[in-house]
Amino acid sequence: MHCEWYTLTFTVLTQYSYREGEYIMKKKRLLGLNIHSRSIDWRGKILSNLSATPFVIGAYTMQSVESAVQGIKFADRARREAIFVMSGMDALKVGREITNSLGDGETRYVYWGDEKIVYNSIGHRMLVATFIHEKIRQNPKVQEALLATKGMFIFHDVGKENPHTSLPEVYYIEILLVARSLLEMLNSLGKDLSTTGV
């Protein structure tokens, strides 16, 4: 009976392996770390896109990755820049309206500087990856947190995923895993990510 309860409660739900087109998901609830703004683990909380981890990119100072991700959804420059300096949660609430309004097959755009980029295109996804990379590069505490997950299964579960999200869980986690591998390599070489220029 105990074994059945253990299996049902701590069963491996899904797992990631996203190399060379392979996509197999498994989430380990027992040993894994959920990257979440309400995580009780400091690593999960600070690695969340909603965490207050300011970074500078171009002429802008972003309060969080979420502020950047949501801000670029707005064509109006003043509105966009106002969202860049909002807290992650406030930015999420504003940007969610656009995400929820998207229809299947509908073409929408995000805006960066003078660029108009198709929503969820490679260009859009790479821009989001840049935001996450800069957060990590410019915040030593975030680097510490990511390194402290070495050997751990990390995942991002905040409930049912919106089919129109600009940052699907599998892509978000892949970005973090690549950054973690880079940090581990640089750490072994005695280098600081914030000074490498990568």
N, C-alpha and C positions, 0 to 999 in steps of 0.2 A: 504493500500500500504506500509506504513511504517512497519507494522507488518510483512508483507511478506519479505521485505528487511532484517529486523532484523533476522527472522528465517533462511533465506538463508545464511546470512553472519556469524551469530554466532551460528549456529546449532551445537549441540553436535555431533561430528563426530564419535568418538569411545571412549571406556572406558575400563580401566583395572580392572580385578579382577582375580588374578592368584593364588588362594588358592585351594589346594586339587584338582588339575587338571582342575579346571574351568578356561576358558580363554575367557573373553569377553572384547573386546577393545572399549574404547570410548575416544576420544581426545577432551578436552574442550578448544576451541581456545579463548574464552572470558576470562575465569577465570583461566585457567591452565597455567603452566610454561613449556616452551619448553627448555629442557636441550640441549644447542647448543653453539658452540664456538663463534658464531656471535650474541649471544643474547645481547640485550641492558640492560637486567636485570643482575646485578652482580652475582646473585645466579645461574642463568642458565649458565653463562659464566664459572664460576669457577668450577661448577659441571661437566662441559663437560670433556670428556676424553682427549681432545686436550689441555686443560689448563695447563700452566706451574706450576705444583704442585709437585715438586720433592719428591720422597720417596725412602727409602732404603729397599731392600728385598734381603736376602742372601748377596752375595758379590757385588751386583749391586746397583747403584743409578740410578733410572729411572727419566727422565725429566717430564714424564707424563704417564698416563695410556696408551694412544695411542702408545707411544714409546715402552712400554713393550709388548702390544698386537701385534704390527707389528713386533717387533724384534724377537719374538719367532718363527716366520714363517720361519726363515732362519737357515739352517743346519750348515753353516759355523760359528764357534764361534766368530771369529773376526768381521765378518759382523753383526752378531747378536748384539754384544756388542757395535758396532758403532751406531746402530740404537737406542739402549737404551738411548743414550745421545743426540739424535736428538730432535728437537722440535716436538711437536705432529703433526703438519701439514706436516713437512718434512717426518716424519716416515710414516704417512698415505699415502703419495704419493708413497713411495717406496713399502710398503706392499700391496697396492691396486693391483699392478701388479700380485701378487700371487693369491689374492682373485679372481680377474677377470679371471684368467687362469684355475680355478677349473672347472671340469666337473661333471655332475650329476653321482653319484655312484663311483666317483674316490676316492681312498684312498690317503690322503696326511697326513703330520705330522707337528707338532710343536716341538720345542726343548727347553728344560729347563735343564741347567746343563748337566748331562750325560743322561738325559731321552729323549726318543723319544716317543711322545704322539700322538695318532691318532687325526687328525684335527676334531674339533667339537664333540669329545667324552666327556663323563662326566668329565674325567680328565682334558681335555683342558678347558672346561667351568668353572670348579672349580678353575683352575689356574688364569683365567681371573678375576673371582670373588675375588680372593685373591689380585690381583693388585688393584682393586677398593677399597677393604677394607683397604689396607695399605695406599693408598692415603688419605682416610678419617681419619684413625687412626693417621697418622703422621702430618696432617695439620689442626691445630685448625680453620683456616679461612674457610676451607671446611666444617668442622663440624658446624660452625656457619651458613654457607649458607644452609646446609641441614636442620638444625633445624628451620631455618627461612622459610622453605616451609611447616611447619606444617599445616595440614588441606587443603593444596593446592593439586590440581591434577597436577602431573608432567608427562611429556611425552618427547619423543625424536624423533623429526621429521626433518630429513635432506633430505627428498625426497624419491624416490623409494628405498626400501631396497634390497640390493644384497641377493639373495637366499642362497649364500654361506658365508655370514658374520659370523664371530666367536662370534659376540655379537649382537644378535637380539634385537630389541627394547624392547620386552616384558621381556626378561631376564635381560637386563640392568636396566630397571625401577624397576623390582622386587628386584634386588640387592640393589638399592638405598632406596627402601621402607623398606626393612628389616633393613638396616643400620640406617635409620631414626627412626624406632621404637626402636632400641637398644639405640640410642643416647638419645631419649626422656626418656626411662626408667632410664638410667644411670644418666641423668641430674636431674631427680626427686630424685635420691638417693644421689645426690651431688658428683658423681664420674666423673673422667676424662677418656674418652675412650683411650687416649694415654698411660694411666698408668694401664689399667685393664688387659693387657696381652691377650685380646681376639682378 
